[in-house]
Amino acid sequence: MAFKVAIVGATGNVGREMLNILEERGFPVGEVVALASRRSVGTEVSFGDRTLKVKALDTYDFSDTDICLMSAGGNVSKEWSPKIGKQGCIVIDNSSAWRYDQDVPLIVPEVNPDAIDGYTRRNIIANPNCSTAQMLVALKPLHDAATIKRVVVSTYQSVSGAGKEGMDELFQQTRAVFVADPVEAKKFTKRIAFNVIPHIDVFMEDGSTKEEWKMVAETKKMLDPKIKVTATCVRVPVFIGHSEAVNLEFEKPITADEARDILREAPGCQVIDKRENGGYITPLESAGEDATYISRIREDSTLDNGLNLWIVSDNLRKGAALNAIQIAELLVARGLVKPKKKAA
């Protein structure tokens, strides 16, 4: 079987990563189409050893396309995903536009694969927030073993989570600091070079930011609505890779050694946890890798059945492009999508 796959937002960081991962993982594609806004028409993007020319989203006919990987932002997705779905093409959306819609499954394949059956209501599947995705890959097997009651998470999120503009701003500001040029903040609310900013997305009425709210809502939707979650999300001067310090409270006893053994066997997890210099993962080592890495696993002596974890992953991959393609692989593996075109 060979599928026709369209990538909307193919010129962006995540769109390009989707093209790379489709090729790397040998996804059964017969044809790949790169789509973006009209201003990007004719731009060239790479797919393996091939070069694709970007076509315009607003004039493309999806009726013979099997899967659309959507990474063009919430506004574009709200407008186009329903139209694409009605043409019989399954949309896997990377924005926040559909994550909280009851008729749209929100999927991390290692966490809640069975929820994918609900995609038929709208022909749309939502990809979770990058920081939630990596956290739940690590939390799911622990929840299954001892039932998580409460999660306290502080994130250290790289600038690539804010797109190419965020990465460019960190680079430009860092260079400006070294040559004593004026430092200008455009994408972020304060200087990001040699600084951290406790503010991602917009503020909400209770003082939380939307990013923090997303982690709460998505954990409840995908893992367990009874789990209590509180998050503080921070932007840090790292180009790629989100890190998280996570404190967990369980209903049942669980030791650090037991957690380590569980996570070593869990899908998508890689435990790097030696109590020595360098015996842990940092975002630098996670860049370009598919795994969710867990380090610093230790018991919390301040509460019963408590653990602390350090979780790191490449946010452009597991937090976005890789997870979307794993969802597409799940559709294929479960026979939920069939090629519209017969192979020649």
Secondary structure by P-SEA (a helix, b strand, c coil): cbbbbbbcccccaaaaaaaaaaaaacccccbbbbbbccccccbbbbcccbbbbbbbcccccccccccccccccaaaaaacaaaaaaacbbbbcccccccccccccccccccccccccccccccbbbbccaaaaaaaaaaaaaaacccccbbbbbbbcccccccaaaaaaaaaaaaaaaaccccccccccccccccccccccccccccccaaaaaaaaaaaacccccbbbbbbbbbccccbbbbbbbbbbbcccccaaaaaaaaaacccccccccccccccccccccccccccccccccccccccbbbbbbbbccccccccaaaaaaaaaaaaaacccccccccc
